[in-house]
Amino acid sequence: MSFVLAPVIALFHYALQPLPVFAWLGAPVSALDVAGALRLAVALRQVRELYHDQHVTKANHKNRSGGKTSGKAQRVAADETLEPRSRARDFIATLVIVHGGEAIVAPWLGLRPAFFVSSTSSMTFLGAHALVDLLPTLPSPSLHTEVPLTIVHAFFRSILLCNVVPRVVAGHASPAVAASSYTLLLSAWVVQILANGGPFVSNLFSLLRPTQIEVATPPELLSYGWTATDFWSPMLVTGLYATLTHAQPFFTSIHSLLFAFFWPFGLVRLSDATTKSGGSAGRHQGVVAPVDHETARAVCAIVLCALNVNRAMRAYGPGYAAIITQIANAASAAKPGAVKPLPEPSLDDEKSEHSPEEDIVDTKRKGRAESATSRGE
C-alpha cells in the first residue's frame, strides 16, 4: 500500500508549499489553494451558463406554445425576464459558497470565522473568479474535462475534511464537544468547502440563476437529493480520517473493531502495551496504534478521488454497463484462438490478384479473338 500512498503524500508536500509570488506579498497561498479556487470558479461559470440556457429555452417554449411569434420577439420576451448581470452579485455568490458553511458552524462552536480575521482566502477565490470570467468561452462539462477537475477538487476538499474540521472539533475547549463524534460528523457535513452550507444557501436564494433573487428548493431537498455524492461523502471521509488517526475515543474503538478490514491495506498496526490486573506484574498486549496524519490524509484523498470520478462517470460517461461490454468485446476479439472469417473476394479483388504474366496472356488472347472476328467479317 505504501507504493500507492507515497506519490500522494509527496504531492501534498509539494502542493501545500506557499507560492513564492504570494509569499513575497505576505499571503501564504499554496498551489493547491489556487487550483481549488480556479476549479470552483470554472464550475460556477459553467453552472451560470447552464441556468441561462435553460431559462432562455424555457421562455422560448412558453412563447411558442402561446402562439406564433417571430424569433426576434421570442428573444426579446426571454431577455425581458432576465435580470441584468451584476458583478457584485456574482462575487457575493462566490463568497457565500466558500464561507457559507463556516459562517453557520463557527458561532455554534464558539469560534470566530476565519474570513473575519484574514482576507487571504476570500481574495484568492475572488481573484480566480475574475480570471475565469475574462476567458472568452469555456468548454461544456464532459467526461474528459470533469475527471481531471474532480481529482483537483478531491485533493482540495481532503485538506478541509482532514486538516481543518478534525483539528477544530477535536481540539475544542469544551470536553463534551471535543469527544463528540456526532459534532465532528455534523461539522464536516456542513463545512465541506465549506459546503453543503454554502451551495445550500446559494441554491436556496437562487444566487446563480439569471433571474431575480427568490426562494427555491435546493437540490439536496428534492427527491433522492440525499443520494448525491457531495451530500454524504464529507461524513464518510472525515469519519475515515478520524478512525485511522484516533481523533476521538469512539473512532478508536471503530479502528479496533474493523481490524480485519484495514489490515490487508496496511492501515493498522499493533503496538505493545502493558496492562496490570490484580497482583500480576503485568503482561504485554497488542493494541491498535493510530496511523500518522499524512498517511491517513492520503487514504482519504484517494477515496474522495474515487467517489468524484465515479460521479463524473455516471453523469458524463457512457455508463459502466457499456464500458464492460466494450472491454468484453475487445478481449474476445484479442483471443489467440479466435479466427475471423475471411471476406469473400469480389471480382475486382480477383482481377487484382492476377500476376502481370497472366494479364499479358489475357491481352494476347483478346487480340487474337478480335483479329479472328475481323477476318470473319
N, C-alpha and C positions, 0 to 999 in steps of 0.2 A: 504493500500500500504506500510505502514511503516514496517509491519512484513516481507515483501519481501525484502525491501531495507536494513533493519538493518543488516542481515548477510553479505551482500555485502560490506556495509560500514565498518563493523568490519574486514572483510577480507582484505580490503585495508589498514586499520590501521596496521594490523599485517604484511602484505606483504611488506609495504613500510619502515619498520624499518631496519636500516643498520645492516647487519650481524656482529656479534662480531669479527669473524676472519678477515674480510676485514676492519672493523673499527680500529682494532689494527694496521693494516698496513697503516692506513690513507686514505683508499679508501671507500667512502660512497656508498657501493654497497648493495642493498636490495635483499631480496629473490625473489621479482618479476623481478628484473633485471637479476638474474641468471636463473630463469625459462624461461624468454623470450629469453635469449641468447641460452640456450640449445634447445628450441623449433626451433629457426632459424637454428641452426647447424644441427639438425636432418632433417629438411625439405630440406636443401641444399644438404646433403649427399644423401637423397632419390632421389632428382632431378638429381644429377650427375649419380647415378647408373641407373636411368631410361633412361637418354640420352645415356649412354654407351651401355645398352642392345639394345636400338632402333638402334643405329649405327651399332652394330655387326650384328643384324638381317637383316638390310637393305643391308649391304655389302655382306652377305652370299646369300641373294636373288638375287643380281645382278650377282654374280659369278655362281649361279646355273642356271640362265636364259641364261647366255652366253655359257654354255657348261657343259659337265660332268667333274667335278673335284672332287678330294678326299676331305674328311673332313679336313685333315691336311692342304691341300692347301687353302681351304676356310678360315680357321682360320688365316693362315699366311697372306692372302690377306687383311683380316679385320684388323689385327694388324698393317699392313704397313700404313694404312690410319689413325690410331690413333696416337695422339701426346703423347709423354711420359708425365705422370702426374707430375706437378710441385707444390710443396707445396707453393711456393711464389705466383703462380697464384691463388691457392685456397684462400689464405689469402687476396689477393687483391680483389678477387670477393666478399668475405665476407664484407670487408670494403666498397666497392662500394655500396653494397646493404644496409648497415647500414647507411652510411653517404652520399650517393649519392644525396638524396633529399635535405638534409641540405646544401650541397655544391652548389646546384643550387639556392635555395631560399635565403640563407643568403646574398650574395652580392647584390641582388636586394632590400633587406630590409635594407641595410647598416649595417649589423651585422657581427660580427666575428664568424665563425663556432666554435662550442663547441670543436671539436676534435683538433683544433689548440691550445686550452687553457689547456685542460685536456686530459690525455690518459686513464682515468678510463674506459670509455665506450668502447673504441677500444680494450683494453686489456681484458675486460670481454668477448666480443664476440669472440676474437681470442682464448682465453683460452677454451671457450666452444667448439669452432671448433676443437681444438686439442684433447680434451677429447672424443668427439664423434667419431673422426677418429680412436681413439685407440680401439674402440669396434670392435670385430671380424665381427659382422653382425648386421643388423637392420631389423626389420620386415617390410614387404612391406606395403604401405598405405592401410588401410581398415577402415571400419566404427568404429570398436572397438578401434582402435588406434588414429584415427583422431579426434573423438569427444572430448576426454579429452585434446588433444593438441590444438584444436581450441578454447577451453574455456580459456586456459592459454594465447593463442595468443590474444584473445579479451580483457582480462584484461590488458595485456601489452600495447596494442595499445590504449586503452582508456586513459592511462596516457599520451601518446603523443598527442592525439587528444583533450584532455580536460585540461591538465595541461600546456603543452608546447606551442602549437600553439595559443590558445586564449590569453595567457599571453604575448607572444611575439608581436602579431599583435595589440591587444587592448592597450597594454602599449607602443606602438611605440612613438618615439619623435615627429614624424610628425602627426599633427591632421588629415590630409587627409587619411593617412594610418590607423591610429587608428580607424577611424569611417567608414572605407570602408568594407562593408560586402563581396564584391567581393574579396578583398585581403585576407580576412580571409578564405573563402572557397577555393580559389585557393591555398593558402599556405598549407591548410590541405590536399588538393588533392596531392600536390607534395611531402609533407613532411611525409606522412604516412609511418612509420617505416623506416625510413624516406624515405617512399616507394611510389610507383609509380614512384618516381625518381630513387631510387636505382635499383630495379628489371628491370625497363625500360632500364637503361643504360647497365646492365649486359646481358640482352637478346639481346640488340642491337648489342653488340660486341661478343656474344656467349661465355661469360666467363665461363659458367657452362658446356659447351659441351666438349666432349673428343677430338674434332678436334682442328685445329689451330684457332686462333682468326680471325674472319671475320664478316663482317656486315651482319646482318639478320633482318628480320621484327619481331619486338616484338609482343607477343600475343595480346597486347592491340590494335594494329593497324590492326589486322586481322578481318575477317568478324565476326560480333557480339562480338567483343572483349570488347565493352563497356558494355555488359551485365554482365561481371564478377563482383562478389561481391566486390573485392578489388578495382575496378575501381571507383565505385560511393559511397561506404559506408563511406569513410572519410568525404566527404562533408555532408552527412546526419547526421553523429554522431556529428561532430563539429557544424553544424547548430542547432541541437537539444540542445547541451550544451549551446551555445550562446543564444538561445531562453529562456531557463529556467533561466539562470543567468543574463540576460540582459547585455551581454557583449558589445553590440553596440546598438545605437538607433533604427536601423532597426529591430533587433531581439526583442527589447522591444515591438514594435508595433505588431510584429507577435505573441508574447505571449498573448497580449490583444485580438488580433483578433481570436485566437484559444482557447479562454477561455472555451468554451463549450466542446472542445475536451480534454483538460488537466484536467478539473475539476473532472471527475469521478475517475481519477487516483491519486487524491490528490496532483497534481503537480502545483497547482495555488491557491493563497490565496489573499484576498483583504486587503489592509491597508487603514486606513483613512488618507485623505489628505485634506487640507484646500485650497479652491480656492476663489479668490476675483473677483467680477465682478461689475463694476460701483461703486455706492456708498454703496453697501451692505457690511455688516461687514464681511461676509464670510460664506461659507457653507461647510459641510463635504461631501466628495465624495469618493466612493470606487475606489481605484487604484490597479491594479495588481502588487503584490510585487514579486521580484525575489526569486528563490529557492536558498538555500545555495549550496555552491560548492560541498560538499561531496554527498549530495542527487542527484544533477544533474549528477555527475560523475558515481554514482551507476546506475542511469537510463540508461545512455549511455553504460555502461558495459553490462547491461542486453540486451539491443537492439543489441549490437555488438555480444554478445554470440548467440542470436537467429539467426542472419544473418549467422554467421560462421557455426553453427550446421546445418542450412538449406543447406548451400553449401556442407557440408560433407555428408548429407543425399542424396542429389541429385547426388553427384559424386560417392559414395561408397555404398549407401543403395539400397534396392530393389525398391524404389520408393514409393511415397505416395499412389498411387492407390493400390499397392499390400498390403501395411500396413493397409489401410482402409478396404480392402476386408478381410484380416485375422482377424481384430478386429470384423467386422460384423459377420463372420462365428463363431468366438468364442462366441460372445454374443448370437447368435441364438441357439447355442448348449447348452448354460448355462441357457436357459429359463426353469422355472419350469414346464410349460405346455407342453414342447416338450418331447415326449415319443419316445425313439429309438426303432425300431423294433428288436425283439429278433431274433438271428440267428437260422436257422433250425438245430435241433440236428442231429448229424451224428450217424452212427452205433456204433462207439467207445464210443461216449457220452452216448448212450442208454445203452451200456454194463456197463459203469462205474456208471450209476445211479442205478443199481440193488443193493439191500441190500445183506448183507452176507447170510441171511437166504435163499433168492431166489437163490443165487449161489449154496448153499448146495443142495437144492431141484433139481436144474437142473443137478447137478453132479450125484445124485442118479438116476434120470430118465435115464440119458445117460448110467449108469452102468447096469440098468435093461434091457435096449434095447440091449446093447451089449451081455449080458448073454443069452437073448432070441434068439438072432441071432446065437450065438454059439451052443445053444441047437438044433436049427432048422437045422444047418449044420450037 
